[in-house]
Amino acid sequence: MVGTVRCVKGTAPGALPDGRPVPPLTGDERSQLLGWLDFHRATLAAKCAGLSDEQVRRASAEPPALTLLGLVQHLAEVERTWFQRVFAGLDVPPVFEEGTGYALAPERGLGEVLTAWRGEIARGRELIAGRSLEDTGRLVDPPMAGLEVSLRWVLLHLVEEYARHNGHADILRERIDGVTGV
């Protein structure tokens, strides 16, 4: 599962023993931003690796709706919002039906959600390929709708978003089966 989230080119020493890419230790700003984003994407995938659909649906920490499956679902929406809606200015619907957020549809399993999430990552990569960190999009949601935002800011925000939610994923995974340190 982890290997499907690729690392950007840079001067990284390779991968960690669990397969997650090490972000470039040197290099240009874009390579480092994308390297850290890929590291956090791979960390989320690693948190879900080896678990059943039942396990990733388990709310192991408060609030009760917070699950690993819900986090992956949420981050698919985050990827779509920031790269397609904000940066590219596309009018696209949510990845999943309106109002799902962290809520889980009984028929939607981990495989389907991971596929959707990976598809959103791939689409985001397509939309920013060859674009400058200074290129801009526009915020779409109140209270700051219409304000200009750079690709640099979007990438920094996504690194922060993944880092925060990977902290949640750490707690969830440890409560499910005791796995730590991923």
Beta strands, then each sheet from edge to edge (+ up, - down):
strand 1: 136-138
strand 2: 148-150
sheet 1: 1+ 2-
end
